[in-house]
Amino acid sequence: MLARYSANMPCSRRDFLRYAAGLTAAALPLPRLLAQPRFGATPFALGVASGYPAPDGVVLWTRLAPEPHPGGGMPQAAVTVGWEVATDEAFRNIVRKGRETAVPHWAHSVHAEVAGLDPGRPYFYRFHAGGAVSPTGRTRTAPAAGAPVERLRFAFASCQQYEQGYYAAYRHMAAEDLDLVIHLGDYIYESSWGRNHVRKHDAGEPVTLEEYRNRYALYKGDADLQSAHAAFPWLVTWDDHEVRNDYANDLSQDREPPFVFLLRRAAAYQAYYEHMPLPKRMQPKGPDMRLYARCDFGALARFHVLDDRQYRSHQVCPRPGRGGSSVVSAADCADLQRPDRTMLGAGQEQWLFYGLAEPAARWNVIAQQTLMARVDRAPGPGQSFWTDGWDGYPKSRDALLGFIAAKRVANPVVIGGDVHMSVVADLKSDFDDPKAPVVATEFVGTSITSQGLPQKVLETWRDDNPHVKHADSTRRGYTTVELTTGRCLTRLRAVYEKVADARVRTLSTWTVEDGRPGAQRS
């Protein structure tokens, strides 16, 4: 199990944290290289993926795991993994190839950073190791910097509690005509909860690195999830359940000492890196990992992918003896309005402002975890707010929306997840003023499987939140977005998550016109 610090240990608290959180790969001795690996089963049982497309390249991912549960089934030795990129699915025209060394410290994961490709075109890729060949993946490079782009199609998704449903949504997503997928967090769930389970976690709540690896192996073993990874390049960010429900910075809802929680966070962050198509610059260093990133698609779109967990201030006015979220009366929780409280941290906020201020693209898509629009949850007089979302950090939200308005940022569209409901909302400079200008548009996607609040609860909020144009917690699924120079077309797609072969349908379609923030039902 995870080591625990004691005052009797012959080292300082800082030394203990540095040791227990893990060393960087560069500081570790090189493992022996297994020249001729032999696998009893396919080492590519967790599939393949690509991500972070650039005009000249992309990140290719896989993890060698012939026995995914438990541990992966690999020896404590390094293994050479080859990769190939071709213009055709038959690999008759291989344009790039190379080798990576998969090492035990990173769970034999591979993050191959391919360069030298042509911009704005599809490619096929595969891996091979020890005579085994992986499934074929399809990816796409980004258009050249500043290039005119006629159309971009992407999907976004979040919140895929394994026990609460099947991943039929991903099977349908894989069949869509898309250029990109964005995952907005809660890729795994550390805890078992909810009703009407259709399958089960294979172990209790993860704490150690090995336990987090096993949880990812369970989720990534799903064939429908693998198909969506293999079909398109992904951009990803995390939310709370990749570590622990409602954690904020160095504090979990259980309120253990921060340096103890950081040991768990280090394990969780490493497992996340090992299982996502992330560039090597994002390798975690103990409990720290810079995940926020920017991705451009020619002159049409700039994506700002945020991390609202690692750097945020702790939630205010928690329940007695607990950390994490609560719903509080605005009148009874003065700390809500403290100007020093932050959702993103000063460094990330300034990075975001800089990227938004550049006139780089027609559309600015802010990809973050949760609901940004204010939601007063107290029907009638008085106001109450949920402290784990942006409502718990109103000054941080005011700063962002104020910056967008002051700088006249081009076509800001905020996308989110986390709350297990689909939401379409106007983001305003002043939510208390019905006449205040709309400065951005928000689309929150429902969950892949995770259950939502009762719809009757959402209905009680309607009159006090007129800027929320749509809110539905009854459906599971994903969201697709089509960007052109003239409009943003968003479709809310839904499945019945309790049935493995469920069909998909479009619940509603929304349009944002170029230069006119605010979505209208199509």
C-alpha positions in Angstrom: 0.0 0.0 0.0 0.9 3.7 -0.2 3.6 4.6 2.3 2.6 7.0 5.1 4.8 9.6 6.6 5.7 9.4 10.3 7.5 11.9 12.4 9.8 9.0 13.5 11.1 8.5 10.0 14.8 9.3 9.6 14.1 11.9 6.9 12.4 15.2 6.5 8.8 15.6 5.3 10.2 17.2 2.1 12.6 14.3 1.5 9.9 11.8 2.2 7.6 13.4 -0.3 10.3 13.6 -3.0 11.1 10.0 -2.5 7.6 8.6 -2.2 6.1 10.7 -5.1 8.6 9.1 -7.4 11.7 10.0 -9.4 11.7 11.3 -12.9 12.7 8.8 -15.6 15.9 10.7 -16.2 17.0 10.0 -12.7 16.4 6.3 -12.8 19.0 3.7 -13.9 18.3 2.3 -17.4 16.6 -1.1 -17.2 18.1 -4.0 -19.1 16.9 -4.2 -22.7 14.9 -7.3 -23.6 16.3 -8.0 -27.1 13.7 -10.6 -28.2 10.5 -10.3 -26.2 8.0 -13.0 -26.5 4.3 -12.4 -25.5 1.8 -15.1 -24.6 -1.0 -12.7 -25.7 -1.2 -9.5 -27.7 0.8 -6.8 -26.0 -1.6 -4.2 -27.5 -4.7 -5.2 -25.5 -5.3 -1.6 -24.5 -5.4 -0.4 -28.0 -3.7 2.6 -29.7 -4.4 6.3 -29.7 -3.1 9.6 -31.1 -3.2 13.2 -29.8 -2.1 16.8 -29.9 -1.9 17.2 -33.7 0.4 19.8 -35.0 0.8 20.9 -38.7 3.8 18.6 -39.1 3.2 15.8 -36.6 1.2 14.1 -33.9 1.7 12.0 -30.7 1.2 8.3 -31.1 0.4 6.2 -28.0 0.1 2.6 -26.9 1.0 0.6 -23.8 2.4 -2.9 -23.8 0.2 -5.0 -21.5 -0.4 -8.6 -22.5 -2.0 -9.2 -19.2 -3.8 -5.9 -18.4 -5.3 -7.1 -15.1 -3.4 -6.9 -12.9 -0.2 -5.1 -13.6 0.2 -5.5 -17.3 2.1 -8.8 -17.4 5.4 -7.2 -18.6 8.9 -8.1 -17.3 11.0 -5.6 -15.4 12.9 -4.8 -18.6 12.9 -2.3 -21.4 11.3 -3.3 -24.8 11.9 -1.7 -28.2 8.6 -0.7 -29.9 8.5 0.2 -33.5 6.0 2.5 -35.1 5.0 3.3 -38.7 2.9 6.1 -40.3 1.5 5.7 -43.7 -0.8 7.6 -46.1 -2.9 4.4 -46.7 -4.5 1.8 -44.5 -2.6 -1.0 -46.2 0.7 0.6 -45.3 2.0 0.5 -48.9 3.2 4.1 -48.6 5.0 4.4 -45.2 6.2 8.0 -44.8 7.6 7.9 -41.3 8.8 5.2 -39.0 10.9 4.9 -35.8 11.5 3.2 -32.5 10.7 4.0 -28.9 11.9 2.2 -25.7 9.1 1.2 -23.5 10.3 1.1 -19.9 8.9 -0.4 -16.7 8.9 3.0 -14.8 6.2 4.3 -17.3 4.3 1.0 -17.4 5.8 0.2 -20.8 3.8 3.1 -22.3 4.8 4.6 -25.6 4.5 8.3 -26.5 6.0 8.6 -30.0 6.3 12.2 -31.2 6.1 12.0 -35.0 7.4 14.9 -37.0 7.9 15.6 -40.7 4.3 15.0 -41.8 2.2 17.2 -44.2 -0.3 19.6 -42.7 -4.1 19.1 -42.7 -4.3 15.5 -43.9 -5.2 12.0 -42.6 -2.6 9.3 -41.8 -2.7 5.7 -40.6 -0.4 4.3 -37.9 0.5 1.1 -36.1 3.1 -0.3 -33.6 5.0 -3.6 -33.5 7.0 -5.3 -30.8 8.3 -8.8 -30.4 6.6 -10.0 -33.6 3.2 -8.6 -32.6 1.5 -5.9 -34.6 -1.0 -3.5 -33.1 -4.4 -2.5 -34.5 -4.3 0.3 -37.0 -5.2 3.8 -35.9 -6.2 6.7 -38.0 -5.1 10.3 -37.2 -4.9 13.7 -38.8 -2.4 16.6 -38.7 -3.5 20.1 -38.0 -3.7 22.6 -40.9 -0.7 24.9 -41.4 -0.4 27.9 -39.2 -2.6 30.7 -40.4 -4.0 28.6 -43.3 -7.6 29.2 -44.4 -9.8 26.3 -43.2 -13.3 25.7 -44.6 -14.6 23.5 -41.8 -13.6 21.7 -38.6 -15.6 19.1 -36.9 -14.9 17.8 -33.3 -16.7 16.0 -30.5 -16.3 16.4 -26.8 -17.1 14.0 -23.9 -16.6 13.5 -20.2 -17.6 11.4 -17.2 -17.6 7.8 -18.1 -18.3 5.8 -14.8 -17.6 2.2 -15.9 -20.2 0.6 -13.7 -23.1 2.8 -14.6 -23.3 2.1 -18.3 -21.8 0.8 -21.5 -19.7 2.9 -23.9 -22.1 2.8 -26.9 -21.6 6.5 -27.2 -18.0 6.0 -28.2 -19.0 3.4 -30.8 -21.2 6.0 -32.5 -18.6 8.8 -32.0 -16.1 6.6 -33.9 -18.5 6.5 -36.9 -18.8 10.3 -37.0 -17.0 12.4 -39.6 -14.7 14.2 -37.1 -11.3 15.8 -37.1 -10.7 15.8 -33.4 -12.0 14.6 -30.0 -11.7 16.5 -26.7 -12.1 14.7 -23.4 -12.9 17.0 -20.5 -12.3 14.8 -17.5 -13.4 11.9 -15.3 -11.9 9.4 -17.8 -11.9 6.9 -14.9 -13.7 6.9 -11.6 -11.8 6.0 -8.4 -15.0 5.2 -6.5 -18.0 3.0 -6.9 -21.3 4.8 -6.7 -24.7 5.3 -8.4 -27.6 3.0 -9.2 -28.5 0.3 -11.7 -24.9 -0.9 -12.4 -24.5 -2.9 -15.6 -20.9 -4.0 -14.8 -18.4 -3.7 -11.9 -15.0 -2.3 -11.0 -12.6 -5.2 -10.5 -11.1 -3.8 -7.3 -11.6 -1.3 -4.5 -10.7 2.4 -4.6 -7.2 3.0 -6.1 -4.5 4.7 -4.0 -1.2 3.3 -5.2 0.3 3.7 -8.7 -0.3 0.0 -9.5 -3.9 0.3 -8.4 -4.5 3.4 -10.7 -2.8 1.5 -13.6 -5.2 -1.4 -13.1 -8.2 1.0 -13.1 -7.1 2.5 -16.4 -6.5 -0.9 -17.8 -10.1 -1.9 -17.0 -11.6 1.2 -18.6 -9.3 1.1 -21.7 -10.0 -2.5 -22.3 -13.5 -1.5 -23.5 -13.7 -2.1 -27.3 -15.9 0.9 -28.0 -13.6 3.3 -26.1 -10.7 1.9 -28.1 -12.5 2.4 -31.4 -12.9 6.2 -30.7 -9.3 6.5 -29.7 -8.2 4.7 -32.8 -10.4 6.8 -35.1 -9.3 10.4 -34.3 -6.6 12.4 -32.5 -7.6 13.5 -29.0 -6.9 16.5 -26.7 -7.4 15.6 -23.1 -7.7 17.2 -19.6 -8.7 15.7 -16.3 -11.2 16.5 -13.6 -11.4 15.2 -10.1 -12.1 11.4 -10.3 -8.8 10.7 -12.0 -7.5 11.3 -8.5 -10.2 11.7 -5.8 -13.7 13.2 -5.8 -13.8 17.0 -5.3 -10.1 17.4 -4.7 -8.7 20.9 -5.0 -5.0 21.5 -5.4 -3.3 19.7 -2.5 -6.5 18.9 -0.5 -9.0 16.1 -0.9 -12.5 15.9 0.5 -11.1 13.6 3.2 -8.9 16.4 4.5 -5.8 14.2 5.1 -2.6 16.2 5.5 -1.7 17.8 2.1 1.7 16.1 1.8 0.0 12.7 2.2 -2.6 13.5 -0.4 0.1 14.6 -2.8 1.5 11.1 -2.7 -1.7 9.8 -4.0 -1.9 12.6 -6.5 1.6 11.7 -7.8 0.5 8.1 -8.4 -2.7 9.2 -10.1 -1.0 11.8 -12.3 1.6 9.3 -13.4 -1.0 6.7 -14.3 -2.9 9.3 -16.3 0.2 10.2 -18.3 0.9 6.6 -18.9 -2.5 6.0 -20.5 -3.1 9.1 -22.5 -1.7 10.3 -25.9 0.3 13.1 -24.3 3.5 14.6 -25.5 6.6 13.8 -23.4 6.9 17.4 -22.2 3.9 16.6 -20.0 5.6 13.8 -18.0 4.7 14.4 -14.4 7.4 15.2 -11.8 6.0 13.7 -8.6 2.7 15.3 -7.8 3.1 18.1 -10.5 2.2 17.9 -14.1 1.6 20.7 -16.6 -1.4 19.6 -18.6 -2.9 22.9 -20.0 -2.1 23.4 -23.6 -3.0 25.3 -26.8 -3.7 23.7 -30.2 -4.4 25.7 -33.4 -6.3 24.6 -36.5 -5.1 27.0 -39.1 -6.9 30.4 -39.1 -10.2 28.8 -38.1 -9.9 27.7 -34.5 -7.7 27.9 -31.5 -8.3 25.4 -28.6 -7.3 26.5 -25.1 -7.3 23.3 -23.0 -7.4 24.1 -19.2 -6.7 22.4 -15.9 -9.0 23.6 -13.2 -8.0 21.1 -10.5 -4.3 21.3 -9.9 -3.9 25.0 -9.2 -7.3 26.0 -7.7 -7.9 27.4 -4.3 -9.6 25.1 -1.8 -13.4 25.2 -1.8 -15.0 27.6 0.6 -17.4 26.9 3.5 -17.1 23.1 3.4 -19.3 20.9 5.5 -18.0 20.3 9.1 -15.0 17.9 9.1 -15.0 17.6 5.3 -13.4 19.1 2.3 -14.7 19.4 -1.2 -18.0 20.8 -2.4 -21.1 22.0 -0.8 -24.1 24.2 -1.7 -23.9 27.4 0.3 -26.0 30.5 0.7 -24.3 33.5 -0.7 -25.4 35.5 2.3 -23.8 33.0 4.7 -20.5 32.4 3.0 -18.6 35.7 2.7 -15.4 33.9 1.5 -17.1 33.2 -1.9 -16.3 36.8 -2.9 -12.7 36.9 -1.8 -10.6 38.3 -4.7 -7.6 36.2 -4.0 -9.4 32.9 -4.7 -8.5 31.3 -8.1 -9.8 28.6 -10.3 -6.9 28.3 -12.6 -3.9 29.7 -10.7 -2.1 32.9 -11.6 0.3 31.3 -14.1 -2.3 29.4 -16.1 -4.6 32.4 -16.0 -2.0 34.7 -17.5 -1.1 32.0 -20.1 -4.8 31.8 -21.1 -5.2 35.6 -21.3 -2.1 35.8 -23.5 -3.5 33.2 -25.9 -6.9 34.7 -26.1 -5.6 38.2 -26.8 -3.7 37.0 -29.9 -5.7 37.5 -33.1 -4.9 33.9 -34.2 -8.2 32.4 -35.1 -11.8 33.0 -36.0 -13.1 30.8 -33.1 -11.6 30.5 -29.6 -12.7 27.3 -27.9 -12.0 27.2 -24.2 -12.0 23.5 -23.2 -12.4 23.1 -19.5 -14.0 20.8 -17.0 -17.2 22.1 -15.7 -20.2 24.6 -15.9 -19.0 28.2 -16.2 -22.4 29.9 -16.2 -23.7 31.1 -12.9 -26.5 28.9 -11.5 -28.5 30.1 -8.5 -29.8 26.9 -6.9 -32.2 28.6 -4.4 -35.6 29.2 -6.0 -37.1 32.5 -5.2 -35.4 35.1 -2.9 -31.8 34.7 -1.9 -29.1 32.9 -3.8 -27.1 29.6 -3.2 -24.2 28.2 -5.2 -22.3 24.9 -5.6 -18.8 25.5 -4.5 -16.9 23.0 -6.6 -17.6 24.7 -10.0 -17.1 28.2 -11.2 -19.8 29.4 -8.9 -17.4 28.7 -6.1 -14.8 31.0 -7.7 -16.9 34.0 -8.9 -14.0 36.5 -8.9 -11.9 34.2 -11.1 -14.8 33.8 -13.5 -15.4 37.6 -13.5 -11.7 38.1 -14.4 -11.9 35.8 -17.4 -15.3 37.0 -18.8 -14.2 40.6 -18.1 -11.0 40.0 -20.1 -12.9 38.4 -23.0 -15.2 41.4 -23.1 -12.5 44.1 -22.8 -10.3 42.5 -25.4 -13.2 41.6 -27.7 -11.9 38.1 -28.1 -13.0 36.5 -31.3 -16.0 34.2 -31.0 -15.3 32.7 -27.5 -17.0 29.3 -27.0 -16.6 27.5 -23.7 -17.1 23.8 -23.6 -17.4 21.7 -20.4 -18.5 18.5 -18.7 -18.5 17.3 -15.0 -22.1 18.0 -14.1 -23.7 15.1 -16.0 -26.2 17.3 -17.9 -26.3 19.1 -21.2 -26.4 22.9 -20.8 -26.6 25.7 -23.3 -26.0 29.1 -21.7 -25.1 32.7 -22.3 -22.0 33.9 -20.4 -22.5 37.4 -19.3 -20.5 40.3 -17.9 -23.2 40.5 -15.1 -25.5 37.6 -14.4 -27.7 39.8 -12.1 -28.5 42.2 -14.9 -30.9 40.9 -17.6 -29.7 43.6 -19.9 -26.0 42.9 -19.5 -24.2 41.9 -22.8 -23.5 38.3 -23.6 -19.8 37.9 -24.0 -19.4 34.2 -24.8 -21.4 31.1 -25.5 -21.3 27.9 -23.3 -22.0 24.3 -24.2 -21.7 21.7 -21.5 -22.0 18.1 -22.6 -23.8 15.4 -20.7 -21.9 12.4 -19.4 -21.0 9.3 -21.3 -22.5 7.1 -18.6 -22.5 8.9 -15.2 -25.9 9.6 -13.7 -27.2 13.1 -13.3 -29.3 15.1 -10.9 -33.1 14.5 -11.1 -34.5 16.7 -13.9 -37.2 18.0 -11.5 -34.4 19.7 -9.5 -33.1 21.5 -12.6 -36.6 22.7 -13.3 -36.7 24.5 -10.0 -33.7 26.6 -11.1 -35.2 27.8 -14.4 -36.8 31.1 -13.3 -33.7 32.3 -11.5 -31.3 31.6 -14.3 -32.7 33.0 -17.5 -29.3 33.0 -19.2 -29.5 29.2 -19.2 -31.3 28.3 -22.4 -31.2 24.6 -22.0 -30.5 22.1 -19.2 -31.2 18.4 -19.4 -29.9 15.7 -17.0 -31.9 12.8 -18.3 -29.7 11.8 -21.2 -26.2 10.4 -21.6 -24.0 10.8 -24.7 -21.6 13.3 -26.3 -21.6 16.6 -28.2 -20.4 17.4 -31.7 -19.4 20.8 -33.0 -18.9 22.0 -36.6 -17.0 25.2 -37.1 -17.0 27.3 -40.3 -16.0 30.9 -40.8 -19.7 31.8 -40.5 -21.1 29.7 -37.7 -20.7 27.2 -34.9 -23.2 24.3 -35.2 -23.5 22.1 -32.1 -25.5 18.9 -31.8 -26.4 17.2 -28.5 -26.1 13.4 -29.2 -27.7 10.8 -26.9 -27.8 7.1 -26.2 -29.3 4.8 -23.6 -26.2 3.9 -21.7 -27.7 0.7 -20.0 -27.8 -1.1 -23.4 -24.5 -2.1 -25.0 -25.8 -1.8 -28.6 -27.9 1.4 -28.0 -28.7 3.6 -31.0 -27.8 7.3 -31.1 -30.0 10.3 -31.8 -29.7 14.0 -31.9 -31.7 15.7 -29.1 -31.2 19.3 -30.3 -29.1 21.5 -32.5 -27.8 24.9 -31.7 -26.1 27.6 -33.8 -23.8 30.5 -32.9 -23.3 33.0 -35.6 -19.9 34.5 -36.3 -19.5 37.7 -34.3 -22.7 37.2 -32.3 -22.2 35.4 -28.9 -25.2 33.4 -27.7 -26.6 30.1 -29.1 -29.9 29.8 -30.9 -31.8 26.6 -31.3 -31.7 25.5 -34.9 
